[in-house]
């Protein structure tokens, strides 16, 4: 029994060592500039936007708030604070869209979210979660303008 345990211990150590080989494409300067850990990952804040409790019947007001919402998305992206944003399809949870914010804390996320007119006026409501993802997310945005024919 002792030998079997020792065998599995040595095997699992060797397997782990093989699976965690160094990446020959690793770019330390890039990884450091993006705040990547050893796996090329980092912490973000995931925001699930859903329909808020405020119902506004005035279409012009709603349109104005959502124009402000889109402008705020652009502003936060230009500051490097918003790395992913997009709407969701119809669903039974009233989820409307997502944000991935390039901040470390929920407090920082809340400070950014209150700058969104649709959230501030409670047309949208935010559910906030810590999220762990690729540290390279912020750099895909520089390519976004090159792949869309039309501007939002």
KAUR-V81711 format. One record per helix or strand of 3 or more residues. SS is the DSSP state (~ for helix, > for strand). FROM is the first residue (numbers start at 1). TO is the last residue. If there is no record, write none. Layout:
SS/FROM/TO
SS/FROM/TO
This chain:
~/2/19
~/28/34
>/41/51
~/59/78
>/82/87
>/95/101
~/106/113
~/117/120
>/124/134
~/137/147
